[in-house]
Amino acid sequence: MSSKSVLVLLVVALTAVLARAQTVDIGAPPGRLVDVGGRRLHLNCTGQGSPTVVFEAGAGAFSVDWALVQPAVALTNRACSYDRARYAWSDPSPSAEMPAAVVRDLHALLQAANEPPPYVLVGQSMGGIYARIYERRYSTEVAGMVFVDPVHEDDLFAMFEGKPVTLGSLTAEQLLQTLPPGDVTVPTRPPQLGEPFDRLPDSLYKLRVELERRLIALDTSKPVPHAIAAEAVEGQRAALAELRQAAKTPAQGFGSRPLVVLTRGLESRDNLRRVHLALSRTSTNGRHSVVAGAGHEIQLYQPSIVIQAIQDVLDSIRTKQHLPDR
C-alpha cells in the first residue's frame, strides 16, 4: 500500500467508537446472535465435521461475502462465518476494531457458541492479519490456515521523515507523528457496486449493498477525537510490529501445519507476490498460488480456487501429508 495506509487503518480501526442505533431494517440474520458479554455477534455455522473452518472477512466486508464458498465447505466440514462488532447484525463494541480486540471477540464468540477447536482459519485481506494474530494467541486451536489475498505487514507503508517505511517498523511515538493533527474525519464514499460483488445471488448482492451503506454511514457520522484515533491506530501498528518481529524467529512459524496463500492475479504488484510467497514459507507444509483473472476478492472472482485451497488444507490435516506445489 501507499502512504495512505495510516488513513486506511483509521477507517478500519476507528469506526466502532462511532456506532449508534441503526434505522434501516436488514431482516433476520442467516445465522444466530450470540452473547459475548453483554453484546451479541452474528455467527452463521453450517455443516458438520472437524476441523471447523472459520471465515474471517476483510475490512469493510461481511459474512455474506463467503456465500459462494461456505456451502461447498459445509458439505464435508463444519463451516462458520461471522460479522465483527458493528458489522451487519452484530452489536457495536466499546473498543475500536484492532486486531487484539477482534481476536478476543472471535475467541469468545466460538466458545459461547459451543463451536470447539480445532479450526482452519480462512482470512481474506485484513482478515489475514486477524487470523495470524488469532493463531499467535491460541496456537493449539489452529490446525491450518488459508489466506485469500491477505494484507501483509511488509506491504503497508507510511511516509515518515520524507521516506516510505513499513508501519510495523515504526515505534508508537513515530506513528503518532504521521497522524493528522486534531480530530480525524473519515471521508465518505459510495458502497461498492458491480464486479465482483454482483456475482453473489441477487438477494445477497442487494443486502450487501445495504450493509455497506449502513457501515459507511457509521464511519462518516462524526469526526473521531485525536486521542481515540491515536489509540486505535496504535493497536493496528502493534499487531503489525508483532508479526514483523515473529518473522525474524523461525521457531515462531507455523511448523508443519498446512497453509495456503492465494494472491490475486489482477493488478498484483511484485512486492505483494514476494511477501505472500514468504508467508507461505512460514510453514514447511505451505504453498503459494497466484490466481489468474482474480481481483482482490478471490472468493467472489474464483470461489472454486478458494474451496480447493481449503480442501487441500483439510485433506492434509486428515492424512498428515504435505501439500503438492501447484
N, C-alpha and C positions, 0 to 999 in steps of 0.2 A: 504494500500500500504506500501511498504518498504521504506527504507531510500533513495531510488532512486526518491522519489516523487518530489524533487526540480528539478531534471533533466526533469522529466515528465512535470512539469509545464513550464519549459523553452521551451520544444518542443511545448506545447500548445500555449504559450503566445507570443513567440518572433518572429515567422516567418513572421508575417505581415510586419515587417520592412525590410524583405529581398525580398519582392515581386518585380518581374521585368516582362517584357513582356513575354508572353507565345508564343511558336513557334509551338506547336502541335495543329492541328485542332480537336476539340472535337464535332463539329457540332453545330446545333442550340439548344438552351436550350428548355426544355419541357414547361417551363413557360414563364415569361416575365422579362425583365430587368428594374428595377425601380430606378429612380434617387433619391438619398438620400442626395443631397447637393454636386453635382459635382462628385459623384461616383455612380455606378449602382450595385445593388444587385439583384440576381436571386430569384424570387418568383414564386412558382407554386401552384396556387389555383384552386381547382376543387369542384364541387358540390354546393349545396345551403342549407341554413338553419342555424339558430342561436341556440346556440353559435358557433362561428368559432373555429375549432380545429387547433392549431398551433403546428407544429412539430419542435423540437429543437434537432438536431443530436449531437452525441458525438464528442469528439476531433478527428480530422482526418477523420471524416465521412461527408456524403453528403446528399443532399435532396433525391437522388435516393435510399438511404438506407430505406426509408419509402414506397417503391413501392409495398410491399406486404400488407401494412396496409392502406395507404391513399385511394385507390379506394373503399374499403368497407366502410370507414367512410364517404366518399363523397356521398354515396347513400342516406344519411339522413341529412347531415350537410355540411356546407362549411368547406373545409379542405385545409390547406396551409402548404407546406414545403418550405424551403428556404436554400440558401447557404450563410454562413457567408463570410465576406470580405476575398478575395483571394481564397476562395474555388470554384472549378468548374468554373462556368461562371461569378461569382461575381468579381468586381474590388477589388484591394487591398485597404487597409486603411492606412492612415499615422500613426495610432497608433497600438500598439500591441493588440493581442487578449486577452483582460482582461474582466472579467465579466461586469464591468461598461460600457466598450466600446461596447461589444456585445449587451447589453440591450438597449443602446441608438440607435444602428443601427436597431435593430428589431423594436423598437417603431416607429422610423422614417420611416422604410420600410412599416409597416402596415398602418400608417397614409397616406403616399404618395400614396399608392396603393388603398386607399379608402376601406380598409378592417376593418370595425368598430368592437369594442368590443360589447358584452363580448366574452372572449376567454377561451377555455380549453387548457392549455399548456401541451404538452407531451414532456418530456425531457428524453433523454437516456444518460447514463454515465455522462460526463462533462456537457451535456445539462441539466441535473437536477440542477446543480449549477446555470446555466444561468437562467433557468425557475424560480427558487426560488428568485433570485435577481430581476428578472422582476416583480414578484409578490410584492416584497417589495417596488419597485419604483412606481408601477402602480396597487396597490391593487384593486381598484374599477373596473379595466378592466378584472380581472381574476375571472371566475365563478367556475373553478375546475381545478384539475391538475392530471396528470398521470406520474409517474416516472418509467422508464424502466431501472432496474439495475443501479441506479444513483450513481455517486460519492457522497461521504458524507464527511463533514468537520472533523468528528471524525474517519475517516478511511484513512486519508492522513498523513503520518508521515515523519519526517526528523530526522537525528541524530544531536543532539545539546548537546555539552559538554559530549559526550560519551553516551548519552541516547536517545532512540526514543521518540519524542514528536510530538504532532499533529501540523501541520503547522499553523493552525489558532490560536494556543495558543502562538506563538512566536510574539515578537514585530518586527517592521520593522528593527531595528538595529540587533536583534538576527538573523533574517532570512538572513540578509546580510552576517553574519559570516558563513553561510552554503554554500554560493556560491563559486565556484572555483575562484581563482584569475585570472585576465586577461580576455581576450576575451573568449567567450564560443563557442565551436564548437559542433554543433548538430550532433550526429553520424548518418551515413546513414543506411538505411535498405531497403530491397526489399518490394514491395507492397504486401499486404495480398492476398493470393490466396486460392482457395478451400473453404472448410467449414468455416462459413456458407454463405459466400458471393456468392458462386455458386448456391445458392437457388434462387437468382434473375434470371429473364429471361436472356437468353444467351447474348442478345444485351446489356442489362443493366450491366451484370456482366463484360463484356469486357470494357464497358465505365467506370465502377467504377475502374477497374484496371488502366486504363489510367489516370483517375482523381487523383488517389492516387500517381501514378508515378510522375505526374506533381507537386503535393504538396510536395512530398519528395525532389524533385529537388530544390524547393524553400527553404525548411527547411535547406538543407545542402549546399547551394550555396556559403556561405562565413561565416566566424566567426562573432558572434554578439558582438559588443563592450560591455564591462563590465557595463558601465553606463546604457545602454539600457536594458541589462539583469536584472539589479537591479530594474529598474523602472517597468519592465514588471512583474517580479515575485512578487514584492510588490503589484501590482494590484490584483493578484490572492490571495495573503495572506490576503489582506484587506477584500476581499469578504468572505473568509472562516472565518475570525475573526468575521465579522458582523453576519454571520449565526450562529456561535457558541454562540455569545452573545445573539442573539434573542431567542435561545432555552432556555435560562435561564429565560425568561419572558413569562409566559403563555399567557398574553394578546396580544403578538405579533405572536401568532399561526395563523392557517388557519381558525379558527372559526368552523362553521358547514358546510362550503363549501366542496363538495365531493372531496376526494383524494384517489388515489390508488397507492401503491408502489409494484412493482414487482421485485423479486430477482431471479437471475439465480440459477438453481438447481445444475448445474455442477460447481465444484470447488469453491463453495461459502463458505467463512470462517464464523466461529461463530460470529466474530465481525461485519462482513458485514450484516448478518441477524439481529443482535441486533440493529445496527444503522438504518437499514431500517424499522424495527418494530417501533422504536422510532419516526422516521419521519412520519410514518402513523398515529401516535397518536397526531400529532400536529393539527389534525382536529378531531372534535367529530363525523365526518361523514367519517372516513377513514378506510381503510383496507390494509392489507399486505398479499401478497401471494408469496410463493416460487414456481417457475415454474420448475417442474421436467423435466430433459432431456434437458434443455435450457442452453446455454452458455451466455456470456455477451450480445451478440446482440439478445436479446429475440425477437425483431421484425422480425428477419430473421429465427431464430430457430422455433418459435411458434407464427407466426403472429396472429393467431386466438385468443390467450390469450390477446394480446395487444388490438386487436379490441374489445374484450368483455370488457376489463377494461375501454376503452374509452366510450363504450356504456353504461356501468354501471354509469359512471360519468354523461353522458348526460341525462340518464333516471332520475337520482337523482335530477339533476337541474330542469328537467321538472316537476317532481312530488313532489319535496321537501321532499322525503323520504330518510331514512338512507340506506346506502348500507349494504347488508347482508354479514356476515362473510362467507368465503369460505375455 
